[in-house]
């Protein structure tokens, strides 16, 4: 499946440039101008809003490193399992820097239209981040 392999390579390269190096314009090579990202927000993010959220996250975690654990391509769909680590050095969502090192993980499910991703559904547990930052405690039963 040469097409699947080229999509996998593109995803890996763009995620590296975007999340690990802060080059959000690299997303223009992967995401459609009509891109929508569904996640925990009440409304989907468009490409511009998504780029801004990455820059905000990288500002709070300047050493952010994201690893793609699995990238599965089937037809016009992609599934990506990822985890990110970083040190909380700047304000995020009104929370001042805690200097704590955190790790979070999640999964992204994408749909291609031609060569570009037009829609993504992202799932991750923001409570894990807030717990790692010491903002909330997640009780154990």
N, C-alpha and C positions, 0 to 999 in steps of 0.2 A: 504494500500500500504506500506508494511514494507520496501521494497527496497527504495521507495521515502523518507521515514522517515529517514532511515540510511544515505542516501545521504545528506539530509537536515542537519542532525546532524554533519556529517563530514565537510560539508562546514562551518557551524557555528564554530566548534571547530578549524579548520585550520585557518579561517580568524581571530579569536581571537588571536591565537598564533602568527600568522604572522604579522598582521597589528598593533595589540595593544601591543604585547610583543616583537616584533622584531625577532622572531624565524623563519627565512625564510626557514629553512630546514623542517619545518612542512609541507611546500608545497609538499614535496616528497610523502606524504601520500594521496594527493588529485590530483596532476597534473601528467600527463604522462611525461616520459622523452622526448617524441616527441611534447610536449605542444607548442602551438603557441597562442599568445595574440595579437589581433588586436585592435588598438585604434587610437590615433591621430598621431602616428609615421608613417613615410613613409613605414617602413617595420615592419612586426610582430616581437614581442619579443619572444625569446625562454625562456626556464625555467631559465637558468643562468642569462640572461639579466633582466628578470622580478625580480628575487631575488635581483640583484644589484640595480634596480630602487627603490625597497621597502626600502632597507637600506639607499639609498641616501635621500629618502623622510623622513624617520624616523630620520635621522641625522639633517635635517632642521627643523623637527617638533618632538622633542623628547617626547612630551606629546601626540602624535597623538592617537586619539581614533576613531575607526570606528564602527559604529552600522549598523547591517543588519536589515533594516526596513521590508523587505519581502523576503522570499525565496520560490519560486514556482518550483516544480519539476513535469515534465510531460514526461514520457518515458525516453529517453536519453538526455533530455534537462533540463536546470535549468535557472531560471531568478532570479537575485538578485538585489534588490533596496537597496542602501546603502547611508550613509552620514558619513563624517569624520570631526572632529574638531581637532584643534591643534594650538599651538603658534609657530610662525616663529622665531626660535632661532638660526638657522644656514643658511648658504648660500644654495640657491636652484636655479638651472639654471642661475648661475651667479648673482643672486640677493642676496645682503647681508641681514642679519637678520633685520627684521623690528619690531620684538617683538609684532606684531599684532596677535590677535586671529582670526582664520579664520574657516569657515565652507563651505564645498563643498559636493556635492552629485552627484550620478550617478547611472548607471545600468550596470550590467554585465550579458551577455547571454552566457551560457556555453553548451558544448556538451560533453557528456560522451562517452567513449568507454570502456565497461566493468565497472570496479570500479574507473577508473581515468578520469579526464577531459582532453581532448586532444586539445580543442580549445575554446577560449573565444573571445567575441566581447564586448568591453567596451565603454560606451558612458558617457561623462561628459563634462561640459563646463569649459575649462581651463581659460576662461576670468573671470569667477567668482572668481577663485583663485587670478589671477593677480589684479583684482579690489579690492578684500579684502586686498591684500598686499599694495595697494596704487600705484601700478605700472602703471595701466591704469585706466581711468575712463570710465565706461559704461554709456553712455547717456541715458536719459529717454525721450521718445517722448511725 
